[in-house]
Amino acid sequence: MKLKEGQSSLNLYLPDITKNLRSPASPEKFLTNLRDHLSNEKKDAMAYFESAEEELVNAEKFLTEQLKEAESTSIKYTNIMQHKYVINKASTVVLAKANEGGDSRSMSILPQSVENVMENKAGMKFSFIAGLIPKEDKIRFKKLIFRRTRGNAMTVLHDLENPIITYDQKPLEKTLYVVIIRETDILRSAISRICETFSSEIYDIAGDIKEKEQELTKQEIELKAVLDATEKQIKEKLDRLAETPMGMEGSALENFRWFFEKERLLYNTLNMFKFDQSMCKGLCWCPLVKLDEVNRGIEIMRQAKKVLCSNLSPIHDHSMTPPTYYRCNDFLRPFQEIVFTYGVASYREANPTLFTIVTFPFLFGIMFGDLAHGLSLIHISEPTRPERISYAVFCLKKKN
């Protein structure tokens, strides 16, 4: 359970710093450096696991809080940018529309100052509702306003000349709307609900425009400073996780990932053992050419770690079918993977990989009309294959 929690914390922000991560040179080199690191720190694997888990959990908590705060602040920053645009353009757009159409329901609007409720020469009171909606929804928005007010409202739409750029440099294609209606609470409430269905924020355009713009500019500067500080803290935290600890080769986060994977494979292997009072017994298949090498590894571990364990003992009297094992070098491995897509040969059957080296590029070249195409795909796919970590299975004896 703890291993899954540690891996989930690791995967939370791994994509954000993948470009800066450095992996260990090889599994063997990683295990050697890990043993030396634990020896220098005077820690065992469990203590290292707990410290790694604690560091990742704290980092996850910190980054989650910072990202949540940054998201909330970014939304406020975007609203401030949109509000500034609305108060700058709303009065000018409405005035231009009124002068163009000569609508008798329009009133004199000064670009320097706007009131929420205004009165025309006939004594009729009007109010404004202004905001921004997505550009693709402007026709549908205008139709809904017309149907709800039965034509008793003037809706002015104006596309933004330039998109609003958010803090994370995303353009927002918006359309400015200004709805002019007779001042009634029922009608204003109904139009406000329509605006909410379009995820539109209704902005206040009443008061002195220059004074309000200065206030919004001040808020914009403050929010941008908060976002810059939050982004800096997140980057510093991720950079620390991408640093290489003393005595190790890869980045700290990559070392944790390799360590968790090693522990997962180790515990999966231990789960295959049968436990009794004093022994852990397990059965495994081992290639005969690797038998001496595995036994030497067990002997080294027995002397270095003072572990009571026996060498691999061959069992000849059994009815189980051995699995298929092919020794492949870097050149043969891509062709071996191609053969595995069709099936795996039985034990001691001939390996068709050697024939595939000749036939596959030829047949692939016939299909594509280009023999070099098949060879180039094999060459390109080779560096992308995943690295593998192998572990031997053997019998362990518990200390009394």
C-alpha positions, 0 to 999 in steps of 0.5 A, a space after each residue: 500500500 505504501 509503495 502504491 502511495 509513493 508511486 502515485 505521489 511520484 506520478 503527480 508531477 513527473 511529466 512537469 520535469 521529465 525534460 530535466 531528469 537524468 536517469 542512472 546509466 544502468 540498473 547495475 550501476 544504480 544498485 551499486 550506487 544505492 548500496 554505497 549511498 545507504 552505507 554512507 548514510 547508515 540506512 537500510 532499504 526500509 529507512 530509505 523507503 520511508 524517507 523517500 515516501 515522506 519527501 514525496 508526500 510533502 512535495 505532493 502536498 506543497 505542489 498541490 496547494 501551490 497549483 490550486 492557489 495558482 489556478 485560483 489566482 490565474 482565474 482572478 487575473 483573467 477576470 481583471 484583464 476582461 474587466 479592463 477591456 469591458 470598461 474601456 470598450 463598452 461605452 464606446 461601442 454602444 455610443 458608436 452603435 447608437 449614432 450609427 442606427 439612430 435608435 430612439 431608445 438609445 441615450 447619450 453616453 459619455 466615454 469618460 463616465 457611465 452610470 448603471 441606470 440612465 434616463 433618456 429625454 422621454 424620462 425612460 430609465 435604462 440599465 446596462 449589462 455588459 460582459 464577454 462571451 465566447 465568439 462562437 456563441 454570440 448569435 445564440 446569445 443574441 437570439 436568447 436575449 431577444 426571445 426573453 425580452 420580446 424585443 424590448 432590449 438592445 444587444 450590442 456585440 463587438 468582436 475583440 480586435 486582439 485576443 485577451 492573453 491569459 497569464 499562461 499565454 493562452 489566447 481567449 477569443 471573446 465577443 463583447 456584449 452590452 445589453 441595454 434594457 428598461 430598468 426592472 428587477 425581473 428583466 435584469 434577473 432574467 438576463 443575468 441568468 442567461 449570461 450565467 448559462 454562457 459562463 459569462 461574468 457580468 462586469 460593472 461598468 458604472 462610475 469613472 472609467 479612468 479611476 476604475 481602470 487605475 484600480 483594476 491595473 493595480 489589482 492586475 499588478 498585484 495578482 501578477 506578482 503573486 503568480 510570479 512568486 508561486 511559479 518561482 516556488 513551484 519551479 524551485 521545488 521541481 528543480 530540487 527534485 531534478 537535482 542529482 544527490 551526492 553519491 548517485 548518478 540520476 536525478 532524485 526523482 528518477 532515483 526514487 522511481 527506480 527504487 520503487 520499481 526495484 522494491 515492487 519487483 522484489 516484493 512481487 518475487 517474494 510473494 512467489 515464495 512459500 513460507 514455513 517456520 524457518 525457510 522461504 522456498 521458491 521454484 524458478 527456471 534458470 538457463 543452464 549457462 547462467 547457473 554458475 553466475 547465479 550461484 556466484 551471486 548468491 555466494 557473494 550475497 551470503 558473504 556480504 550480507 550474512 544471509 543464510 541461503 542455499 544455492 540453486 538446486 536443480 530438480 530433474 524429476 518433474 513433469 513441468 514444461 520449461 519456458 522458452 528463453 532466447 539469448 539476444 544481443 542488441 542486433 537480434 532483439 528487434 527481430 526477436 520482438 517481431 517474432 513474439 508478435 506472432 507467437 512464442 516457440 515451444 521449448 527447444 524448438 528452432 528460433 525463427 529470428 535468424 530467418 526473420 533478419 533476411 525475410 522481414 526487410 525483404 517482405 516489408 520492402 515488397 509491401 512498401 516498394 522500398 527495402 530500405 524502409 523496413 531496415 530504417 524502421 528497425 533502426 529507429 525502433 531500437 533506441 526506444 525499447 524499454 530497459 529491463 531489470 532482472 532479478 534471480 529467484 532463490 531460496 532464503 533461510 530465516 535467521 533464528 
